[in-house]
Amino acid sequence: MHIDFDDGFRPLVSISSSLSSSLSANLRKEGFAVEKRSSDPYKDFRGSMVEMIVEKQIFGATELEHLLRSYLALNDLRHHPIIVQVFSEIWEALFGN
């Protein structure tokens, strides 16, 4: 399964607006990110990732890695540790050790 933004792949949460100008303009034009303030980014990222995985039936390693890259590209560096933590927990739940 190939996931492409043109196929309707849309990460649901972006908690930061500091994207590169060209990426930011493209994402806004296409409506990819939903920017929000969060008192619990861990909970929001986890809920968003799980929802995306279930909705798009993303269960292969390649597709999950694409999902991770998308979240990292859409969000500020300060959120990357939380995103990686959430992704790692989901990966572990799906694939075990």
TIVO-2410 file (N, C-alpha, C; in nm, 3 decimals):
# residues 97
REC num residu      c1      c2      c3 atome chaine
REC   1      M   0.084  -0.117   0.000     N      A
REC   1      M   0.000   0.000   0.000    CA      A
REC   1      M   0.089   0.124   0.000     C      A
REC   2      H   0.069   0.213  -0.094     N      A
REC   2      H   0.144   0.337  -0.102    CA      A
REC   2      H   0.055   0.449  -0.050     C      A
REC   3      I   0.107   0.525   0.044     N      A
REC   3      I   0.031   0.636   0.098    CA      A
REC   3      I   0.082   0.763   0.034     C      A
REC   4      D  -0.007   0.840  -0.022     N      A
REC   4      D   0.029   0.962  -0.091    CA      A
REC   4      D  -0.065   1.072  -0.045     C      A
REC   5      F  -0.015   1.193  -0.033     N      A
REC   5      F  -0.102   1.303   0.007    CA      A
REC   5      F  -0.221   1.316  -0.089     C      A
REC   6      D  -0.199   1.284  -0.216     N      A
REC   6      D  -0.308   1.292  -0.312    CA      A
REC   6      D  -0.414   1.186  -0.290     C      A
REC   7      D  -0.380   1.080  -0.214     N      A
REC   7      D  -0.475   0.974  -0.184    CA      A
REC   7      D  -0.560   1.006  -0.062     C      A
REC   8      G  -0.550   1.128  -0.011     N      A
REC   8      G  -0.629   1.167   0.105    CA      A
REC   8      G  -0.557   1.148   0.236     C      A
REC   9      F  -0.427   1.121   0.235     N      A
REC   9      F  -0.351   1.105   0.358    CA      A
REC   9      F  -0.334   1.241   0.423     C      A
REC  10      R  -0.388   1.256   0.540     N      A
REC  10      R  -0.383   1.383   0.610    CA      A
REC  10      R  -0.356   1.362   0.758     C      A
REC  11      P  -0.232   1.384   0.805     N      A
REC  11      P  -0.212   1.380   0.950    CA      A
REC  11      P  -0.309   1.478   1.015     C      A
REC  12      L  -0.362   1.440   1.128     N      A
REC  12      L  -0.471   1.516   1.188    CA      A
REC  12      L  -0.426   1.625   1.284     C      A
REC  13      V  -0.302   1.620   1.333     N      A
REC  13      V  -0.261   1.718   1.432    CA      A
REC  13      V  -0.129   1.779   1.394     C      A
REC  14      S  -0.124   1.909   1.396     N      A
REC  14      S   0.000   1.984   1.391    CA      A
REC  14      S  -0.009   2.083   1.505     C      A
REC  15      I   0.084   2.075   1.597     N      A
REC  15      I   0.077   2.161   1.714    CA      A
REC  15      I   0.170   2.280   1.699     C      A
REC  16      S   0.234   2.293   1.586     N      A
REC  16      S   0.326   2.403   1.565    CA      A
REC  16      S   0.301   2.463   1.428     C      A
REC  17      S   0.336   2.590   1.415     N      A
REC  17      S   0.320   2.652   1.284    CA      A
REC  17      S   0.454   2.686   1.222     C      A
REC  18      S   0.564   2.642   1.279     N      A
REC  18      S   0.696   2.678   1.227    CA      A
REC  18      S   0.745   2.575   1.126     C      A
REC  19      L   0.680   2.572   1.012     N      A
REC  19      L   0.720   2.485   0.902    CA      A
REC  19      L   0.802   2.569   0.804     C      A
REC  20      S   0.881   2.503   0.722     N      A
REC  20      S   0.950   2.579   0.618    CA      A
REC  20      S   0.844   2.649   0.534     C      A
REC  21      S   0.879   2.764   0.479     N      A
REC  21      S   0.778   2.844   0.410    CA      A
REC  21      S   0.714   2.772   0.293     C      A
REC  22      S   0.792   2.700   0.212     N      A
REC  22      S   0.732   2.632   0.097    CA      A
REC  22      S   0.645   2.515   0.141     C      A
REC  23      L   0.693   2.436   0.240     N      A
REC  23      L   0.613   2.325   0.291    CA      A
REC  23      L   0.487   2.379   0.358     C      A
REC  24      S   0.503   2.482   0.438     N      A
REC  24      S   0.389   2.540   0.508    CA      A
REC  24      S   0.283   2.591   0.410     C      A
REC  25      A   0.327   2.662   0.308     N      A
REC  25      A   0.232   2.714   0.209    CA      A
REC  25      A   0.160   2.601   0.138     C      A
REC  26      N   0.232   2.499   0.099     N      A
REC  26      N   0.173   2.384   0.030    CA      A
REC  26      N   0.073   2.312   0.121     C      A
REC  27      L   0.111   2.289   0.246     N      A
REC  27      L   0.022   2.219   0.338    CA      A
REC  27      L  -0.105   2.300   0.363     C      A
REC  28      R  -0.091   2.428   0.381     N      A
REC  28      R  -0.210   2.511   0.405    CA      A
REC  28      R  -0.300   2.512   0.283     C      A
REC  29      K  -0.239   2.524   0.164     N      A
REC  29      K  -0.317   2.526   0.041    CA      A
REC  29      K  -0.395   2.396   0.024     C      A
REC  30      E  -0.331   2.284   0.055     N      A
REC  30      E  -0.394   2.154   0.038    CA      A
REC  30      E  -0.477   2.113   0.159     C      A
REC  31      G  -0.463   2.183   0.272     N      A
REC  31      G  -0.543   2.152   0.389    CA      A
REC  31      G  -0.497   2.028   0.463     C      A
REC  32      F  -0.366   2.003   0.473     N      A
REC  32      F  -0.318   1.882   0.536    CA      A
REC  32      F  -0.320   1.885   0.688     C      A
REC  33      A  -0.281   1.995   0.746     N      A
REC  33      A  -0.261   1.998   0.891    CA      A
REC  33      A  -0.374   2.070   0.961     C      A
REC  34      V  -0.402   2.026   1.080     N      A
REC  34      V  -0.495   2.095   1.168    CA      A
REC  34      V  -0.411   2.147   1.284     C      A
REC  35      E  -0.397   2.276   1.290     N      A
REC  35      E  -0.314   2.335   1.394    CA      A
REC  35      E  -0.398   2.353   1.519     C      A
REC  36      K  -0.340   2.321   1.633     N      A
REC  36      K  -0.414   2.337   1.757    CA      A
REC  36      K  -0.319   2.358   1.872     C      A
REC  37      R  -0.369   2.423   1.973     N      A
REC  37      R  -0.295   2.435   2.099    CA      A
REC  37      R  -0.335   2.315   2.182     C      A
REC  38      S  -0.240   2.266   2.261     N      A
REC  38      S  -0.267   2.145   2.335    CA      A
REC  38      S  -0.210   2.154   2.476     C      A
REC  39      S  -0.289   2.113   2.572     N      A
REC  39      S  -0.239   2.102   2.708    CA      A
REC  39      S  -0.178   1.963   2.730     C      A
REC  40      D  -0.203   1.871   2.637     N      A
REC  40      D  -0.148   1.735   2.646    CA      A
REC  40      D  -0.108   1.686   2.507     C      A
REC  41      P   0.007   1.734   2.456     N      A
REC  41      P   0.048   1.694   2.322    CA      A
REC  41      P   0.063   1.543   2.305     C      A
REC  42      Y   0.110   1.474   2.409     N      A
REC  42      Y   0.124   1.328   2.401    CA      A
REC  42      Y  -0.011   1.264   2.367     C      A
REC  43      K  -0.112   1.301   2.441     N      A
REC  43      K  -0.246   1.245   2.420    CA      A
REC  43      K  -0.298   1.280   2.280     C      A
REC  44      D  -0.278   1.405   2.239     N      A
REC  44      D  -0.327   1.447   2.108    CA      A
REC  44      D  -0.254   1.377   1.993     C      A
REC  45      F  -0.122   1.369   2.002     N      A
REC  45      F  -0.048   1.299   1.897    CA      A
REC  45      F  -0.084   1.151   1.893     C      A
REC  46      R  -0.094   1.089   2.008     N      A
REC  46      R  -0.128   0.945   2.012    CA      A
REC  46      R  -0.267   0.922   1.952     C      A
REC  47      G  -0.364   1.001   1.994     N      A
REC  47      G  -0.499   0.987   1.940    CA      A
REC  47      G  -0.503   1.009   1.789     C      A
REC  48      S  -0.429   1.110   1.745     N      A
REC  48      S  -0.425   1.140   1.602    CA      A
REC  48      S  -0.360   1.027   1.523     C      A
REC  49      M  -0.247   0.977   1.572     N      A
REC  49      M  -0.179   0.869   1.500    CA      A
REC  49      M  -0.264   0.742   1.496     C      A
REC  50      V  -0.323   0.706   1.608     N      A
REC  50      V  -0.406   0.586   1.612    CA      A
REC  50      V  -0.525   0.602   1.517     C      A
REC  51      E  -0.587   0.718   1.519     N      A
REC  51      E  -0.700   0.743   1.429    CA      A
REC  51      E  -0.658   0.731   1.283     C      A
REC  52      M  -0.542   0.788   1.249     N      A
REC  52      M  -0.493   0.782   1.112    CA      A
REC  52      M  -0.461   0.638   1.072     C      A
REC  53      I  -0.398   0.563   1.161     N      A
REC  53      I  -0.363   0.423   1.133    CA      A
REC  53      I  -0.488   0.340   1.108     C      A
REC  54      V  -0.588   0.357   1.192     N      A
REC  54      V  -0.711   0.279   1.177    CA      A
REC  54      V  -0.788   0.322   1.053     C      A
REC  55      E  -0.804   0.453   1.036     N      A
REC  55      E  -0.882   0.504   0.923    CA      A
REC  55      E  -0.822   0.464   0.789     C      A
REC  56      K  -0.689   0.473   0.778     N      A
REC  56      K  -0.622   0.443   0.652    CA      A
REC  56      K  -0.569   0.300   0.644     C      A
REC  57      Q  -0.595   0.220   0.750     N      A
REC  57      Q  -0.548   0.081   0.753    CA      A
REC  57      Q  -0.398   0.074   0.726     C      A
REC  58      I  -0.323   0.153   0.801     N      A
REC  58      I  -0.177   0.161   0.788    CA      A
REC  58      I  -0.116   0.063   0.887     C      A
REC  59      F  -0.068  -0.050   0.839     N      A
REC  59      F  -0.010  -0.149   0.929    CA      A
REC  59      F   0.127  -0.198   0.885     C      A
REC  60      G   0.172  -0.161   0.767     N      A
REC  60      G   0.304  -0.201   0.720    CA      A
REC  60      G   0.412  -0.107   0.770     C      A
REC  61      A   0.532  -0.157   0.783     N      A
REC  61      A   0.644  -0.078   0.834    CA      A
REC  61      A   0.671   0.045   0.747     C      A
REC  62      T   0.669   0.030   0.617     N      A
REC  62      T   0.697   0.142   0.528    CA      A
REC  62      T   0.594   0.252   0.543     C      A
REC  63      E   0.468   0.215   0.550     N      A
REC  63      E   0.361   0.314   0.564    CA      A
REC  63      E   0.367   0.383   0.701     C      A
REC  64      L   0.399   0.306   0.804     N      A
REC  64      L   0.412   0.366   0.937    CA      A
REC  64      L   0.529   0.463   0.942     C      A
REC  65      E   0.639   0.429   0.877     N      A
REC  65      E   0.753   0.520   0.872    CA      A
REC  65      E   0.717   0.648   0.796     C      A
REC  66      H   0.637   0.635   0.692     N      A
REC  66      H   0.589   0.753   0.618    CA      A
REC  66      H   0.502   0.840   0.710     C      A
REC  67      L   0.420   0.777   0.789     N      A
REC  67      L   0.337   0.850   0.885    CA      A
REC  67      L   0.426   0.927   0.983     C      A
REC  68      L   0.528   0.861   1.035     N      A
REC  68      L   0.620   0.928   1.127    CA      A
REC  68      L   0.686   1.047   1.059     C      A
REC  69      R   0.738   1.028   0.940     N      A
REC  69      R   0.802   1.140   0.868    CA      A
REC  69      R   0.705   1.255   0.847     C      A
REC  70      S   0.580   1.224   0.822     N      A
REC  70      S   0.480   1.329   0.802    CA      A
REC  70      S   0.459   1.409   0.930     C      A
REC  71      Y   0.446   1.341   1.041     N      A
REC  71      Y   0.428   1.411   1.169    CA      A
REC  71      Y   0.550   1.495   1.203     C      A
REC  72      L   0.668   1.442   1.177     N      A
REC  72      L   0.789   1.518   1.206    CA      A
REC  72      L   0.800   1.641   1.115     C      A
REC  73      A   0.762   1.627   0.990     N      A
REC  73      A   0.768   1.739   0.896    CA      A
REC  73      A   0.666   1.848   0.930     C      A
REC  74      L   0.553   1.808   0.984     N      A
REC  74      L   0.445   1.903   1.013    CA      A
REC  74      L   0.460   1.975   1.146     C      A
REC  75      N   0.548   1.929   1.230     N      A
REC  75      N   0.554   1.982   1.366    CA      A
REC  75      N   0.693   2.032   1.402     C      A
REC  76      D   0.695   2.129   1.491     N      A
REC  76      D   0.817   2.192   1.539    CA      A
REC  76      D   0.910   2.091   1.606     C      A
REC  77      L   1.039   2.117   1.600     N      A
REC  77      L   1.139   2.028   1.660    CA      A
REC  77      L   1.112   2.000   1.807     C      A
REC  78      R   1.057   2.093   1.878     N      A
REC  78      R   1.033   2.072   2.021    CA      A
REC  78      R   0.930   1.962   2.047     C      A
REC  79      H   0.848   1.929   1.948     N      A
REC  79      H   0.749   1.823   1.963    CA      A
REC  79      H   0.801   1.687   1.914     C      A
REC  80      H   0.915   1.685   1.849     N      A
REC  80      H   0.967   1.560   1.793    CA      A
REC  80      H   0.988   1.451   1.897     C      A
REC  81      P   1.043   1.480   2.017     N      A
REC  81      P   1.058   1.371   2.115    CA      A
REC  81      P   0.925   1.304   2.151     C      A
REC  82      I   0.819   1.383   2.164     N      A
REC  82      I   0.687   1.326   2.197    CA      A
REC  82      I   0.635   1.244   2.079     C      A
REC  83      I   0.652   1.296   1.959     N      A
REC  83      I   0.606   1.225   1.839    CA      A
REC  83      I   0.678   1.091   1.827     C      A
REC  84      V   0.810   1.091   1.847     N      A
REC  84      V   0.888   0.968   1.838    CA      A
REC  84      V   0.848   0.871   1.949     C      A
REC  85      Q   0.823   0.922   2.068     N      A
REC  85      Q   0.779   0.836   2.179    CA      A
REC  85      Q   0.646   0.768   2.146     C      A
REC  86      V   0.550   0.846   2.100     N      A
REC  86      V   0.419   0.792   2.064    CA      A
REC  86      V   0.434   0.689   1.951     C      A
REC  87      F   0.510   0.725   1.849     N      A
REC  87      F   0.530   0.635   1.737    CA      A
REC  87      F   0.594   0.504   1.784     C      A
REC  88      S   0.695   0.514   1.870     N      A
REC  88      S   0.764   0.395   1.921    CA      A
REC  88      S   0.669   0.304   1.998     C      A
REC  89      E   0.581   0.362   2.077     N      A
REC  89      E   0.484   0.282   2.151    CA      A
REC  89      E   0.385   0.212   2.059     C      A
REC  90      I   0.342   0.282   1.955     N      A
REC  90      I   0.251   0.222   1.858    CA      A
REC  90      I   0.323   0.111   1.782     C      A
REC  91      W   0.446   0.138   1.742     N      A
REC  91      W   0.528   0.038   1.670    CA      A
REC  91      W   0.542  -0.088   1.755     C      A
REC  92      E   0.574  -0.069   1.882     N      A
REC  92      E   0.590  -0.181   1.974    CA      A
REC  92      E   0.460  -0.261   1.988     C      A
REC  93      A   0.349  -0.191   1.995     N      A
REC  93      A   0.219  -0.259   2.007    CA      A
REC  93      A   0.189  -0.341   1.883     C      A
REC  94      L   0.228  -0.291   1.767     N      A
REC  94      L   0.199  -0.362   1.642    CA      A
REC  94      L   0.299  -0.474   1.611     C      A
REC  95      F   0.426  -0.450   1.640     N      A
REC  95      F   0.529  -0.544   1.597    CA      A
REC  95      F   0.602  -0.615   1.710     C      A
REC  96      G   0.580  -0.573   1.835     N      A
REC  96      G   0.651  -0.634   1.947    CA      A
REC  96      G   0.797  -0.600   1.944     C      A
REC  97      N   0.877  -0.685   2.005     N      A
REC  97      N   1.022  -0.659   2.009    CA      A
REC  97      N   1.076  -0.671   1.871     C      A
***
